Amino acid sequence: MPFLINDRYLDSEERAEVVSVKVAERRHLVCYEACVGEDREEEKKEDDRPDLHNDECPPLTDGCDLPGWRRERIAPCMEFQNEDVSQSFGGSLNIGASSELLRRESQFPFSSAMYVRRGSKCWWNSAKEGIFGVPPRSERRAPEMEHHLAAKLVQMDCNGKRREATVFCKEYEIKNRPVKILGATQGWVAMPSYQKEGETELSATQDNRQDSTEPSWVDVGCDSRLFSAGGSGGWTFANLLERFGNITFRFSDTHGEMMSLETYSKYITSPEGLSDDSPLGIYDSQFGDDEPTSVLLEEYSVPKCFSPDLFECVTAVDDKESSDDNSTQSSTSSNVGESRPPFRWVLIGPERSGTGMHVDPLYTNAWVTVLQGRKRWLLFPPDTPFETIGMIEGRPQIPSSIWFRDYYELVTSTSWPKQYRPVEVLQLPGETVFVPAGWPHLVLNLELCVAITHNYASEFGPHYSRMLEDVSTTEPEFAWRWHRGLRACGREDLIPCD
């Protein structure tokens, strides 16, 4: 059922929810206005953009706007219709035939919104032509492999022993190489079906993209194409919103701030979400741990091509002890989350959201499957100097949209060292990206995306010894239980000799 127009903007409590998550996510942007101070005059000498943070732009009445989230002006949400770009944007907003909604500063932060001059484009719209397409040079693209071929079993030598493993394991896990896997979602309830065989939302959502030179009010309902991308069933955002709209989701493992999916849907379709440089994205590692979301764990499965997750040995031992002790707790998914570091996430985010450059923890491998939307990836060889790709110790992570603006041309130019050349991926629904251990990478959502990801510990590849060391150093209590689990699973050969 479509939402009423009055339900599509954030009320004061919902705005407070949004700002609480934003403060926890990027605290350094909270003091943006206070910190610029004397530097602003220096900036203006080299920047002809008007000062939108002066006395002519009064603070928002509810104090819930954070202009720092739009400081880079990646995606302006509106155009001022005269040359005096510092002029306030009207007093009302047309939302339909014979209907007008009075503008309130607390609801529509246009006074702090970035601008785009007539006849020009913001960076995001200008960059779409380049980053929305398939990587232009084949040597930069990740290889592709059909899942039914990747999951075939073969015999191979491993540490002087003959072992049975998958073709994927032999060709990619052991060699520590990225790859895109096709067809791994066969049989998944979570996978939406699209209108034509092999069709993704690539063409289906073309007509739904907002022109940044128009007022960016978006009025949508649960059945909106924006939320479903032309898909039906499965984990389209529309279906998740209908099933779990009142359920709160997490945005990070580093803080506990949460937001209901209903509030989040309003945020990403409001002028605030549409104009943020890098909008908030859901990264929930505890989905499925409790009712009613536990059913989601039954709607997908780990692709068979991947090697067994060695960290699961801990879960097996913990469950057995719980049963032996006649524990009142059942061996549900919640026990899994408590037994080991976070390892699975549901990922939801609109265009320009994503994950900045990082290396996955504990030298684990990862796989990511997109169910709705498109993602753009860059993955760098493990020996790439971190500072050259924006991973600078002591500084906040650079959001992926800003990273693409500032670094993409450099790292894909002919002057970039060949040994550090990135692997690029354009990922569509139903496709799975394998992220090898130790590879720095970042992900940019090109459209509203829903995805599932797992990290797993593999005995194969060049980084197993590093994983042992890292686990022992950063997770000593877990390391003790893990070694005990390996013994219980008959894998003493993987435990280092003391």
Helices and strands as residue ranges (DSSP letters): G 5-7, H 12-25, G 27-29, H 32-36, H 39-46, G 67-70, E 92-96, E 99-102, G 110-112, H 123-131, G 138-140, E 144-146, H 147-150, E 153-158, E 161-166, H 167-168, I 169-173, E 179-182, H 201-204, G 206-208, H 225-228, H 237-244, E 248-250, E 258-260, H 261-268, H 271-275, E 282-284, G 293-298, H 312-324, H 333-339, E 344-349, E 354-358, G 361-363, E 365-372, E 375-379, G 386-389, H 400-411, G 418-420, E 423-427, E 431-435, E 441-445, E 449-456, H 464-474, H 476-488, G 492-494
